[in-house]
Every structure is written in C-alpha cells, then in structure tokens.
Amino acid sequence: MNLNEYARESHADNMQWWIGLDGKKMQRNKGELLMHMVSEIAECMEGERKDLMDDKLPTRSMAEVELADTLIRIFDYAGAHGYDLEGAYQEKRAFNKVRADHKIEARLAAGGKKW
C-alpha cells in the first residue's frame, strides 16, 4: 500500500469521529486535529523518557505505539482533506537529497543546522 491508501483506510476506520451525535457529518477543527498529532508525539517522548511499555498493547513499547497513533491521526487527517501524502512524501525526499542546507559544509557554517 502507498501512503494515500493508508490515509483512505485510516479515515474510513475513524469516520465515527467525523459524525456528530446527531448523525450528521461534522466540520472538524484543523488546529485541534493537528494538536492531537502533537500530543501523540509528546506521549511517545514520555514513553522514551521513562522506557515504558504500552498500557493497551503491553508487548509493545509505549514509544512505538504512540508513533503508530501519530500515523493514524496523520493518515485520518490527510484522508479527510484529500491530501496526496504519497506524492508529497516522494517529492520531499527527492528535494531533501539535494538541499544545500543539509550538506555537512552548510551545517558546519555559522548559523548552520547542527542537528
């Protein structure tokens, strides 16, 4: 599967969160949805910081489960908005391979990205 297929699948899996209690399709707040993604990353950080196992999937580390939750939220969002994640991902990877500011000499220069 490609990223767009994951997005369609995740959005279909999460349709209950796009339907109001009155049974009608809702407009979801983009900022709120993006912050849900951020909160999953924060939970991943906590799992890494404390070396925790997940409480719902106890055979998995909390970090990997929270990263999976982040992907689900990203895919759901992209699926809802019809974003072409696969195309953007491939184009961004190609761009990053030739970025001047990612080269060692640029990173070592004054004001360069150290990490």
C-alpha positions as CSV (number, residue, x, y, z in Angstrom):
1,M,0.0,0.0,0.0
2,N,1.1,3.6,-0.5
3,L,0.6,6.5,1.9
4,N,-2.6,7.6,0.2
5,E,-4.1,4.2,0.6
6,Y,-3.2,4.2,4.3
7,A,-4.8,7.7,4.5
8,R,-8.1,6.4,2.9
9,E,-8.1,3.3,5.1
10,S,-7.4,5.3,8.4
11,H,-10.0,7.9,7.5
12,A,-12.6,5.1,6.9
13,D,-11.7,3.5,10.2
14,N,-12.2,6.8,12.0
15,M,-15.4,8.0,10.4
16,Q,-17.2,7.8,13.8
17,W,-15.2,10.9,14.8
18,W,-16.4,12.8,11.8
19,I,-20.1,12.2,12.5
20,G,-21.8,14.2,15.2
21,L,-24.1,12.7,17.8
22,D,-26.9,14.0,15.7
23,G,-25.8,11.6,12.9
24,K,-24.6,14.4,10.6
25,K,-21.1,14.9,9.2
26,M,-19.1,17.4,11.2
27,Q,-16.6,20.1,10.2
28,R,-13.6,19.2,12.5
29,N,-11.3,22.0,13.7
30,K,-8.0,21.6,11.9
31,G,-6.0,23.1,14.7
32,E,-7.5,20.7,17.2
33,L,-6.7,17.8,14.9
34,L,-3.1,18.9,14.4
35,M,-2.6,19.3,18.2
36,H,-3.9,15.7,18.7
37,M,-0.9,14.7,16.5
38,V,1.4,16.7,18.7
39,S,0.0,15.1,21.8
40,E,0.8,11.6,20.4
41,I,4.4,12.7,19.8
42,A,4.5,14.1,23.4
43,E,3.3,10.7,24.7
44,C,6.0,9.0,22.6
45,M,8.5,11.2,24.3
46,E,7.2,10.2,27.7
47,G,7.5,6.6,26.8
48,E,11.1,7.0,25.6
49,R,12.0,9.2,28.6
50,K,10.7,6.6,31.1
51,D,11.4,3.5,28.9
52,L,7.7,2.4,29.3
53,M,5.7,-0.4,27.8
54,D,2.3,0.5,26.4
55,D,-0.6,0.1,28.7
56,K,-3.0,-1.1,26.0
57,L,-0.6,-3.2,23.9
58,P,1.7,-4.5,26.7
59,T,4.0,-6.4,24.3
60,R,4.9,-3.1,22.6
61,S,6.9,-0.1,23.8
62,M,4.8,3.0,24.5
63,A,7.0,4.9,22.0
64,E,6.2,2.7,19.1
65,V,2.5,2.6,19.9
66,E,2.3,6.4,20.2
67,L,4.2,6.7,16.9
68,A,1.6,4.4,15.3
69,D,-1.2,6.6,16.9
70,T,0.5,9.6,15.3
71,L,0.5,7.9,11.9
72,I,-3.2,7.0,12.3
73,R,-4.0,10.6,13.1
74,I,-1.9,11.9,10.2
75,F,-3.5,9.5,7.8
76,D,-7.0,10.2,9.0
77,Y,-6.4,14.0,8.6
78,A,-4.9,13.5,5.2
79,G,-7.7,11.2,4.1
80,A,-10.4,13.6,5.3
81,H,-8.8,16.5,3.4
82,G,-7.8,14.6,0.2
83,Y,-4.1,15.3,0.6
84,D,-1.7,13.5,-1.7
85,L,0.7,12.3,1.0
86,E,2.4,9.8,-1.3
87,G,3.3,12.4,-3.9
88,A,4.4,15.0,-1.3
89,Y,6.5,12.4,0.5
90,Q,8.3,11.3,-2.7
91,E,8.9,14.9,-3.8
92,K,10.1,16.0,-0.3
93,R,12.5,13.0,-0.1
94,A,14.0,13.9,-3.5
95,F,14.3,17.6,-2.5
96,N,16.0,16.7,0.8
97,K,18.6,14.7,-1.0
98,V,19.9,17.9,-2.8
99,R,19.2,20.5,-0.1
100,A,22.2,22.8,0.3
101,D,21.4,23.5,4.0
102,H,21.6,19.7,4.7
103,K,25.1,19.3,3.4
104,I,27.9,18.9,6.0
105,E,29.7,22.2,5.0
106,A,26.5,24.2,5.4
107,R,25.8,22.5,8.8
108,L,29.3,23.4,10.0
109,A,29.0,27.0,8.9
110,A,28.0,29.8,11.3
111,G,24.2,29.6,11.8
112,G,24.1,26.1,10.2
113,K,21.8,23.3,11.3
114,K,23.7,21.3,13.9
115,W,21.0,18.6,14.1
